[in-house]
Amino acid sequence: MRRRGLLLAVILIGAALIGSAFALSPVRGLLDSKSSEQPPINAEEIKDKQNKATPNIIAIQLESFQSFVLGKTIEGQEITPNLNKLMKESLTYPNFYLQNGAGNTVDAEFMFNTSLHPVKPPQVIAFTDPMKEFPSLARIVRNKGYSTITMHTNNAMFYNRKEFYSALGFDQFLDKDYFGTDDFIAFGSSDDILYDKGMDAVDEYAKAGKPFYAQFISMSSHHPFHLPEKFRELKLSELYQDNLAGDYLQATRYTDTALGHLFDRLKRDGLWDNTILVLYGDHTGIQMKMVEDAEKAALKEIVGHEYTLADALRVPFIIHGPGIEAKDDPIYGGHLDMLPTLLSLMGDTPADAAFLGYDLTKGQSHTIPIRGAFADEGSFIDEGTLYNPIKKTAMDLSTGESKPVEESTYKAKYDDVLARFQASLDYVATLPEKKEDFGEKVVLTKPAELYATADTTSPLGVSIPEKSAVTSKESKPDEGWYKIEYEGKSGWIKPDQPILELWGLIKTKTKTPLFKEPDSSLKPVLTVGSQNVNVTQRWVGTKWYKIVTWAGEYWGEVDVDE
């Protein structure tokens, strides 16, 4: 039986859902040390095991990464030298635009893997439909013998990803539990650690001779773009100091530097020649509402004109790999077009594919609907013009100039945009419930006995010590029972006051000190005021919740209205 929610104070956005279905492995123990401590890689051996008929796929989602930094030099310094070099050897789409809804980053993950529209804002697909079995890239290639893994240095409970990743068909995931918190930026470890430790896992597939699809979700260029000093590589003048634009340049430069390290690793490990690399920006970094006078002057210097919504919505889409012709394709495209384009280049489009995006290699002009968040809902791009039916305006994307437009000019295409949104919702509603599940992590705060059945009449004579973290594949949460595997034995536990996973939003009603552990005798790390906060764990029977902050996740005692 699966939990579908748990009401917490203001609103619960999502919870760790549990089921008695096929259990996937979160790969916590796959590799516990950094790549420098691993046995040396035999690149020639890996090359010999590669099959050109099944090239590996590495998708890199670039956090808050916009196209205007590509190919640019600022005060004599290239902003993105590694990407600039890669683009000369790749298929690139300079007229490529975001299509996100309220899910921002998780929407980009969804669109890349499914070619379906996000749900209507303010809802988020990872909250509304995490139990669906999406016909995704992971499932398509898994049926052809690929291993599939997604990696993110944040907690996978964030935005209900742990549940959503199995809905997208991934075999495995790696998150903060694996990557740790060294070089902490935004919500997790740096991009360098993401790629370094992530490649340790990828190399295990390669050494076994298995093709793989690996998705990296970068995060170091996340708003507000505040990097530790050691990662700030650009030497910038006063124009870029103490403003968002300068910080954004530093963040995107570090993103590029970490990518350069990843490219070198792929070559060193013998994987470069048989891997398709896909890189794309997930969403806007510098939103129009963020641009004040200091940012206006700096951004004008960078982009060569007044910064406009056209600049804010344009993101990179780059494909590099064996047999892929290097060129700039001027066709207009968007997030939903990534999957059909990739599969077309691989010669592997399923006959029954239900994609709502377009194969950009066919050169077919089409509208690019935007679900919301970074532009008014239902705005769309058509043949170089951004239409906003809500404000009844149009913008020339080549100049950024806006002007009023007659409704008759765009009404038929706007109706089609709305119909496509509805078609996506209708299609998702028909999908079956997924069979896969990563289960739920249960942390014991007291010893627990293992029973053969979910009652206390069938003890197995096994006691599980406190502080143990176990994974439950099936549960009866209303009764407090969890089915687990422990030291080769399968059984049920009924732990007293366990720590459980969840993803939710609660309100701190007063100033609340936060601690590294759920222990108020410790020195607080920081204090939050009365506000809504996201939480990723709760200690049952107490007031303790693990709260997400920009500085990391910490424990706080919160009175929550049940």
Disulfide bonds with the S-S distance in Angstrom:
none
